[in-house]
Amino acid sequence: DNLLGISWVDSSWIPILNNGSVLDYFSERSNPFYDRTCNNEVVKMQRMTLDHLNQMVGVEYILLHAQEPILFIIRKQQRQSPTQVLPLADYYIIAGVIYQAPDLGSVINSRVLTAVHGIQSAFEEAMSYCRYHPSKGYWWHFKDQEEREKTKPKAKKKEEPSSIFQRQRVDALLLDLRQKFPPRFVQQKPGEKPVPVDQIKKEPEPAPEAVKPEEKETVKNAQSAGAKGPPEKRMRLQ
């Protein structure tokens, strides 16, 4: 099983973790990273010290690095002789939480997979913007162009002047209102005080011209002649 994606912690051990107790903490039965067939378990059952591990052959766990109280690194290795060992895996404990350190092959594989995924996503996104038409050929159509077109300020429509019907209708309404509600004050000249309409002197209307009786008769004759029409022409006798 791949143990790179899991972690393990026992909160009761965190306050007492140090160089002497970290291997006991790692050898807890609920720890999935610990191998029960290792030489550490044999030494523990026989109540011997960890110095006897150098005289044994097989899988063992040692404390590789310690930085109390935060960081501890434990190595799993295959001992072949008192002077020859083969590293199998490394585990680091940060604030009481145990993780398995990835090997070099897993790191390279993960980085390559991440890079390939990013490149593939970039190609797929680029292909989604590509357009083709037999008459035009290939071109790019980006979504940003549509958003820019939507956000562009639209040109304001020019306001058309009022029609003749509207102007005449407004003038008729204003005249009607003026007749219904005549002004009470009038300002004859700019800058002067307004004067009530009642105090304004009206100009006398011109008297009708006297018509002479002779002219009246002339007008009546002309009107009667116009009503009767022209005299009929008589036929001449030869």
C-alpha distance (Angstrom), angle and dihedral (degrees) to the residues before:
residue distance angle dihedral
D1 . . .
N2 3.80 . .
L3 3.81 107.4 .
L4 3.81 96.5 179.9
G5 3.79 93.0 95.6
I6 3.82 99.0 51.2
S7 3.81 136.9 70.2
W8 3.80 136.9 -167.3
V9 3.82 134.0 -151.6
D10 3.80 138.9 171.3
S11 3.79 109.7 -161.9
S12 3.81 93.7 -161.0
W13 3.84 91.0 67.6
I14 3.81 97.6 47.9
P15 3.86 97.8 86.4
I16 3.84 92.7 51.4
L17 3.82 101.3 41.6
N18 3.81 113.9 131.7
N19 3.80 139.9 134.0
G20 3.80 92.9 -73.9
S21 3.81 99.2 45.4
V22 3.80 102.2 37.3
L23 3.86 94.0 86.1
D24 3.81 90.5 50.2
Y25 3.79 88.3 50.2
F26 3.81 90.3 50.3
S27 3.81 92.2 49.9
E28 3.82 94.1 60.3
R29 3.83 112.6 134.6
S30 3.83 92.9 -124.0
N31 3.81 91.9 55.4
P32 3.85 107.3 106.7
F33 3.83 92.0 -160.2
Y34 3.80 94.8 61.7
D35 3.84 120.8 93.7
R36 3.81 112.7 -145.3
T37 3.80 93.0 -155.7
C38 3.81 94.0 61.2
N39 3.80 125.6 116.8
N40 3.83 90.6 -111.5
E41 3.79 89.5 66.8
V42 3.81 91.0 50.5
V43 3.80 91.7 49.8
K44 3.79 90.1 47.7
M45 3.81 93.9 50.7
Q46 3.82 91.7 48.1
R47 3.81 90.6 46.2
M48 3.79 94.2 -124.9
T49 3.78 129.5 144.6
L50 3.81 123.7 -99.6
D51 3.80 90.0 -109.5
H52 3.81 88.6 79.6
L53 3.82 89.9 67.4
N54 3.80 89.8 80.3
Q55 3.82 89.6 62.1
M56 3.83 94.4 51.7
V57 3.80 134.0 77.4
G58 3.81 123.4 -136.0
V59 3.81 141.1 47.8
E60 3.77 117.4 -18.3
Y61 3.83 140.7 165.2
I62 3.81 123.7 -133.0
L63 3.81 135.0 178.8
L64 3.80 103.8 -109.4
H65 3.82 101.2 176.7
A66 3.80 136.2 1.3
Q67 3.77 133.4 -168.1
E68 3.78 105.7 173.6
P69 2.95 130.1 -107.4
I70 3.81 101.0 -1.3
L71 3.79 111.5 36.2
F72 3.82 132.6 41.4
I73 3.81 126.7 165.0
I74 3.83 120.5 -158.2
R75 3.78 124.0 -170.9
K76 3.78 128.2 -152.3
Q77 3.79 111.2 -150.6
Q78 3.77 142.7 167.9
R79 3.81 111.4 -122.8
Q80 3.78 113.6 -150.7
S81 3.81 98.5 168.5
P82 3.80 138.7 -8.1
T83 3.82 89.0 -86.6
Q84 3.81 103.1 29.6
V85 3.82 126.2 69.9
L86 3.82 135.3 162.8
P87 3.87 117.2 -144.2
L88 3.82 112.9 -130.5
A89 3.82 105.7 172.6
D90 3.80 143.2 -17.1
Y91 3.81 127.7 -137.1
Y92 3.77 126.8 -167.0
I93 3.77 127.5 -159.0
I94 3.81 116.2 -152.0
A95 3.82 116.4 -176.5
G96 3.81 89.7 -22.1
V97 3.83 96.3 -50.1
I98 3.82 115.7 119.1
Y99 3.81 121.3 -144.7
Q100 3.77 132.5 172.6
A101 3.79 114.0 -120.9
P102 3.82 112.4 -127.8
D103 3.78 118.9 -118.1
L104 3.79 123.1 -120.5
G105 3.82 93.5 -100.0
S106 3.83 91.8 53.9
V107 3.80 91.6 48.5
I108 3.80 93.4 50.6
N109 3.81 91.7 44.1
S110 3.81 91.7 51.4
R111 3.80 93.7 47.4
V112 3.81 92.8 48.0
L113 3.81 91.5 47.2
T114 3.81 91.1 50.4
A115 3.82 91.7 49.1
V116 3.82 93.1 47.5
H117 3.80 91.0 48.4
G118 3.81 91.1 51.9
I119 3.82 92.5 48.3
Q120 3.81 91.8 47.5
S121 3.81 91.3 49.7
A122 3.81 89.9 49.9
F123 3.83 91.9 51.7
E124 3.81 91.9 47.7
E125 3.80 91.5 50.2
A126 3.80 91.4 47.1
M127 3.81 91.5 50.4
S128 3.82 90.4 52.0
Y129 3.84 89.1 61.4
C130 3.80 94.6 48.0
R131 3.83 117.8 102.4
Y132 3.80 131.1 -175.8
H133 3.77 134.7 -169.2
P134 3.84 126.4 172.3
S135 3.81 92.3 -127.8
K136 3.83 97.6 41.6
G137 3.79 104.0 29.4
Y138 3.82 122.2 -149.0
W139 3.80 125.7 -16.8
W140 3.81 140.3 157.3
H141 3.78 122.6 -107.8
F142 3.81 112.3 -170.9
K143 3.79 126.3 -169.9
D144 3.81 90.0 -132.7
Q145 3.79 89.3 68.9
E146 3.81 91.8 59.1
E147 3.82 91.1 48.0
R148 3.80 91.6 48.7
E149 3.79 91.2 49.7
K150 3.80 90.1 50.7
T151 3.82 92.6 49.0
K152 3.81 94.4 47.0
P153 3.81 111.9 109.6
K154 3.76 109.7 -107.5
A155 3.79 117.2 -124.5
K156 3.78 111.6 -104.3
K157 3.77 115.2 -116.6
K158 3.76 115.0 -116.3
E159 3.75 112.1 -108.6
E160 3.77 110.0 -117.9
P161 3.82 117.4 -134.7
S162 3.76 118.7 -109.1
S163 3.79 118.3 -86.7
I164 3.81 125.2 -112.7
F165 3.79 90.1 -107.9
Q166 3.80 91.3 55.2
R167 3.82 93.3 48.1
Q168 3.81 93.5 47.5
R169 3.77 91.6 46.3
V170 3.80 91.6 51.2
D171 3.81 91.2 49.4
A172 3.79 90.1 51.6
L173 3.79 91.7 50.9
L174 3.80 92.0 49.0
L175 3.80 91.6 49.4
D176 3.80 90.5 49.5
L177 3.80 91.2 50.6
R178 3.80 90.9 48.3
Q179 3.79 91.2 53.3
K180 3.80 92.8 48.1
F181 3.79 95.0 44.1
P182 3.82 108.6 28.0
P183 3.81 117.2 -167.0
R184 3.80 117.3 -95.1
F185 3.80 96.6 -159.0
V186 3.79 130.1 41.0
Q187 3.80 128.3 -162.8
Q188 3.78 104.8 -152.0
K189 3.81 97.0 -173.6
P190 3.82 130.6 19.2
G191 3.79 111.6 -96.3
E192 3.81 95.5 24.4
K193 3.76 125.5 111.0
P194 3.80 115.8 -97.6
V195 3.81 113.4 -101.4
P196 3.83 125.5 -150.6
V197 3.76 113.9 -103.7
D198 3.83 92.2 -124.3
Q199 3.83 92.3 62.7
I200 3.79 94.6 54.6
K201 3.83 111.3 105.1
K202 3.73 112.5 -127.0
E203 3.80 117.0 -137.6
P204 3.83 113.8 -115.3
E205 3.72 113.5 -105.0
P206 3.83 115.0 -116.4
A207 3.83 112.8 -98.3
P208 3.75 115.4 -115.3
E209 3.81 111.1 -100.0
A210 3.76 116.4 -107.3
V211 3.75 111.6 -110.6
K212 3.77 118.2 -146.7
P213 3.84 118.0 -125.0
E214 3.81 91.1 -123.8
E215 3.77 91.2 56.8
K216 3.81 89.9 48.1
E217 3.79 91.1 56.0
T218 3.80 91.3 48.0
V219 3.77 90.9 52.4
K220 3.81 92.2 48.3
N221 3.82 92.0 50.5
A222 3.79 90.7 50.0
Q223 3.75 91.3 49.9
S224 3.83 93.2 48.7
A225 3.79 91.4 47.7
G226 3.72 91.4 50.8
A227 3.78 90.1 50.9
K228 3.83 95.2 50.2
G229 3.78 94.8 46.2
P230 3.84 129.5 -141.2
P231 3.89 119.4 -37.2
E232 3.77 117.7 -97.1
K233 3.77 118.3 -102.7
R234 3.84 116.8 -117.0
M235 3.76 123.7 -137.9
R236 3.77 115.1 -111.6
L237 3.85 118.6 -129.4
Q238 3.74 118.1 -134.9
